[in-house]
Amino acid sequence: MTNFTIGEVSASSGVKVPTIRYYEQSGLIPVPERSEGNRRLYEQADIRRLIFIKHARELGFEVDAIRALLQLQDNPDQPCTVADQLARERLIDVEKRIVRLTALRAELQKMLESCAHGRVDECRVIEVLSNHDECIHHQAL
């Protein structure tokens, strides 16, 4: 069994050292063994788990959802309905965010198109930012 230092695990997984410690404290990865010098010693399975967590975070899963997904991964004989539901919930969140971002984009485009590029007292950007009721995205929220 090969043991890796936290620095080696960080380099292999792409997860920063403080984040690895946080995941350890949060229970997302098991507490590693310690060397005689009290250094953390990780295994290849820990690296794979960190890569899983990193990918889940990149997809926007919250820590609690990742914890649930890891529990499922640790018990592969279970049905995947919980994993499907977590992914479905994440997709709904992403779609809602896309709607909000699309409205924000439209508002910014409208502000820029309305700007006469004159003086600040005539600036549509400043006017809209000063009066939230004039925002398109305000109605979308």
C-alpha positions as CSV (number, residue, x, y, z in Angstrom):
1,M,0.0,0.0,0.0
2,T,1.5,3.3,-1.1
3,N,1.1,6.3,1.1
4,F,1.0,9.9,-0.2
5,T,1.6,13.2,1.6
6,I,-1.0,15.9,1.5
7,G,1.1,17.8,-1.0
8,E,1.3,14.8,-3.4
9,V,-2.4,14.2,-3.0
10,S,-3.1,17.9,-3.8
11,A,-0.9,17.7,-6.9
12,S,-2.6,14.5,-8.1
13,S,-6.2,15.5,-7.4
14,G,-6.0,19.2,-8.2
15,V,-7.5,20.0,-4.8
16,K,-5.7,22.6,-2.7
17,V,-4.2,21.5,0.6
18,P,-6.5,23.7,2.8
19,T,-9.5,22.3,0.9
20,I,-8.3,18.7,1.6
21,R,-8.1,19.5,5.3
22,Y,-11.6,21.0,5.1
23,Y,-13.0,17.9,3.4
24,E,-11.3,15.8,6.1
25,Q,-12.9,17.9,8.9
26,S,-16.3,17.8,7.1
27,G,-16.1,14.0,6.9
28,L,-16.1,13.9,3.1
29,I,-12.8,12.0,3.2
30,P,-11.7,9.7,5.9
31,V,-9.2,10.9,8.5
32,P,-5.9,9.6,7.2
33,E,-3.3,7.7,9.1
34,R,-0.3,9.7,10.4
35,S,3.4,9.1,10.0
36,E,5.8,9.0,12.9
37,G,6.4,12.7,12.2
38,N,2.6,13.2,12.5
39,R,2.2,13.9,8.7
40,R,-1.0,12.8,7.1
41,L,-0.6,9.7,4.9
42,Y,-3.2,9.2,2.2
43,E,-4.0,6.3,-0.1
44,Q,-4.9,6.1,-3.8
45,A,-8.5,5.7,-2.8
46,D,-8.4,9.1,-1.1
47,I,-7.1,10.7,-4.3
48,R,-10.0,9.1,-6.3
49,R,-12.4,10.4,-3.7
50,L,-11.0,13.9,-3.9
51,I,-11.3,13.9,-7.7
52,F,-14.9,12.8,-7.3
53,I,-15.6,15.6,-4.9
54,K,-13.8,18.1,-7.1
55,H,-15.9,17.1,-10.1
56,A,-19.1,17.3,-8.1
57,R,-18.2,20.8,-6.8
58,E,-17.4,21.9,-10.4
59,L,-20.9,20.8,-11.3
60,G,-22.2,22.9,-8.5
61,F,-23.3,20.2,-6.0
62,E,-23.4,21.4,-2.4
63,V,-21.4,19.6,0.3
64,D,-24.5,17.8,1.7
65,A,-25.4,16.5,-1.7
66,I,-21.8,15.4,-2.3
67,R,-21.8,13.6,1.1
68,A,-25.0,11.7,0.0
69,L,-23.4,10.9,-3.4
70,L,-20.3,9.6,-1.7
71,Q,-22.4,7.4,0.6
72,L,-24.0,6.0,-2.5
73,Q,-20.7,5.4,-4.1
74,D,-19.6,3.5,-1.0
75,N,-22.6,1.3,-1.3
76,P,-22.8,0.4,-5.0
77,D,-25.5,-2.2,-4.6
78,Q,-28.1,0.4,-3.7
79,P,-30.5,1.7,-6.3
80,C,-29.5,5.0,-7.9
81,T,-32.7,6.8,-7.4
82,V,-31.2,9.1,-4.8
83,A,-28.3,10.0,-7.1
84,D,-30.8,10.7,-9.9
85,Q,-32.9,12.9,-7.7
86,L,-29.9,14.9,-6.5
87,A,-28.8,15.4,-10.1
88,R,-32.3,16.4,-11.1
89,E,-32.5,19.0,-8.3
90,R,-29.1,20.4,-9.4
91,L,-30.3,20.6,-13.0
92,I,-33.4,22.5,-11.9
93,D,-31.2,24.9,-9.9
94,V,-29.0,25.4,-13.0
95,E,-32.0,26.1,-15.3
96,K,-33.3,28.7,-12.8
97,R,-30.0,30.3,-12.7
98,I,-29.8,30.4,-16.5
99,V,-33.2,32.2,-16.6
100,R,-31.9,34.8,-14.1
101,L,-28.7,35.3,-16.0
102,T,-30.5,35.6,-19.3
103,A,-32.7,38.3,-17.8
104,L,-29.6,40.1,-16.4
105,R,-27.9,39.9,-19.8
106,A,-31.0,41.4,-21.5
107,E,-31.1,44.2,-18.9
108,L,-27.4,45.0,-19.5
109,Q,-27.8,45.0,-23.2
110,K,-30.9,47.3,-23.0
111,M,-29.0,49.6,-20.7
112,L,-26.0,49.8,-23.1
113,E,-28.2,50.2,-26.2
114,S,-30.1,53.0,-24.4
115,C,-27.0,54.9,-23.4
116,A,-26.5,58.0,-25.6
117,H,-22.8,58.2,-24.5
118,G,-23.4,61.7,-23.4
119,R,-23.0,63.1,-19.9
120,V,-23.5,61.2,-16.7
121,D,-26.7,63.1,-15.9
122,E,-28.2,61.6,-19.1
123,C,-26.6,58.1,-18.7
124,R,-29.2,55.3,-19.0
125,V,-26.8,52.9,-17.1
126,I,-26.7,55.2,-14.1
127,E,-30.5,55.9,-14.3
128,V,-31.4,52.2,-14.3
129,L,-29.0,51.4,-11.5
130,S,-30.6,54.2,-9.5
131,N,-34.1,52.9,-10.0
132,H,-34.5,49.2,-9.6
133,D,-38.1,49.3,-10.8
134,E,-36.9,50.0,-14.3
135,C,-34.9,46.8,-14.6
136,I,-36.2,44.0,-16.8
137,H,-34.7,41.4,-14.6
138,H,-36.6,42.8,-11.6
139,Q,-39.8,41.4,-13.1
140,A,-38.1,38.0,-13.7
141,L,-37.2,37.6,-10.0
